[in-house]
C-alpha cells in the first residue's frame, strides 16, 4: 500500500518536474546573441531609379529592400516585420548589390544571396522564379504559377509577389497582369513600376498598348514560334515581321509552337 | 522511482522554430542536421542553431539559477562562447561533435562560473507568474495556481546542492536520457545514476520540509 502511494507520488513529481521545462527563451535573446557575435542584421542606403532605398541583410543574405521615408522609419518597419532590430552597416554595399539597385538596366555583376526565411515554400518558389525573368522583359502572373507547377494558383502568386520583401533586387516589377496592365507595385504603385520597367528598357507603354488591342503573343513568321511580346527573341527581330495572336489557342491553331526561351505556353 | 525514458525533447520544438532554412513547411526533413550545415559555414547557420537550442538551454539555465535575467545572460554567454569555439573548429571536429550535449556543457560552465561567490537567489511569485509558459489552455485562476506551484517547485530545485541540481534538471526537466546526462556532466554513468537518485530524494525531503513549514505558518 505504502509502496503504491510512493510510486504514485513519484509519477506526480516527475510530471511536475517535466512541467518546469517547456519554457520559451525571451525574444530578446537571439538578437542579443547575434549582435554580440557580429551577425546582427544591418542595412545600407543605396540610390535607385526610385530614389534612395534601404537594403538590409542578415548573415545569410539580403532580407529587405524598402523605400521607407527615413532611416528611423525603416528601422521601425523592420523590427515590426521581422521581430529583430537592424542598424546601419558601417561598410558600404558590395558592388553586386549596388549596381543592381542603382542601375537596374546594367548587366548584373557578381552574385547576390537572399535570405527568404520566414516565407512559405510557395512564396519562395514564386520569388525565385521571378528572378529568372530577364531584364527588359515582363511575364504574366499565370506564367510564374505554371512554371512553378501550380497553374491554378494565379491569385496566390500575385499575393506572394505583393509581399516580396526584396523589391528591385527580386524583380517582381517584371510580372504584370495577363491582360497586359502593369498592375500594382509595393514600391510606389503602377507609376513606380512603369518607371523601373522603362529604365530597364521594357517599354511599358508598348506593352500596355498591345494588350489593350488584345494582343497577347507575337509569332515569328519564318520559324513559326510564338513569344510574349517582350521576349528577346522577338525584339531582336524586325518588329514588322511578326504576327499577332490573341490567345495561345489561336497561335496553336495557326501552327505555331511556343518559344523555348520565354515559354509562353506548355508545349502542345 | 521509475525512470521510463521520455522522447528526446528535440522532437517537440514548436513548428515555427524549425523553419528558417527551407520555408515554413517541413523544412526539418528537407534540410540536413544543423551540425552538418555548420560544417559548411558557421556564420550562415549559426542563427538556425540558436533558434533550435535556445528554448531548452534557457529552461536549463532558468532552473539552475531560478532567475530570469541571470538565465538569459547565461544562455547569451553560452551561445557567444559556442560561436567563438565553432569558428576555430574544423569541419571534421564539428561533424563528429554531440552538439546538444556540448551546448549544455557550456551553459552549465557559464552558470557555475557566475554562481561562484554568489548567494543563491530565489525569485518571487510575481516573476514566476510572468513566465512565458508553453501551455496557455488553462483558465486564469488555474493558471495562477499552476504558476505558483511551479514557482514553489522551481525554488526548491534551485535550492538543491549544485551536484544534485544539474543532473536532476537535465534528467527530469529537460527529459534527457541518463547516458546523455552523464556525457554532459563528464561522469561515469553509475555516478550520474546515483546522483539523480539522491537528487530526487533530496527534493522529496525539501518538499516535505516546506509543507511542514507552511503548516506551521498557517497554524
Interface residues (C-beta under 8 A of the other chain):
Chain A: X7 X9 X10 X11 X13 X14 X16 X17 X18 X19 X20 X21 X22 X23 X24 X25 X26 X28 X29 X30 X32 X33 X34 X36 X37 X39 X58 X59 X60 X116 X117 X118 X119 X120 X121 X122 X123 X124
Chain B: X1 X2 X6 X9 X19 X20 X21 X22 X23 X24 X25 X43 X44 X46 X47 X50 X51 X54 X55 X56 X57 X58 X59 X62 X63 X68 X72 X75 X76 X79 X80 X83 X84 X131 X132 X133 X134 X135 X146 X149 X150 X153 X154 X157 X168 X169 X172 X173 X174 X175 X200 X203 X204 X207
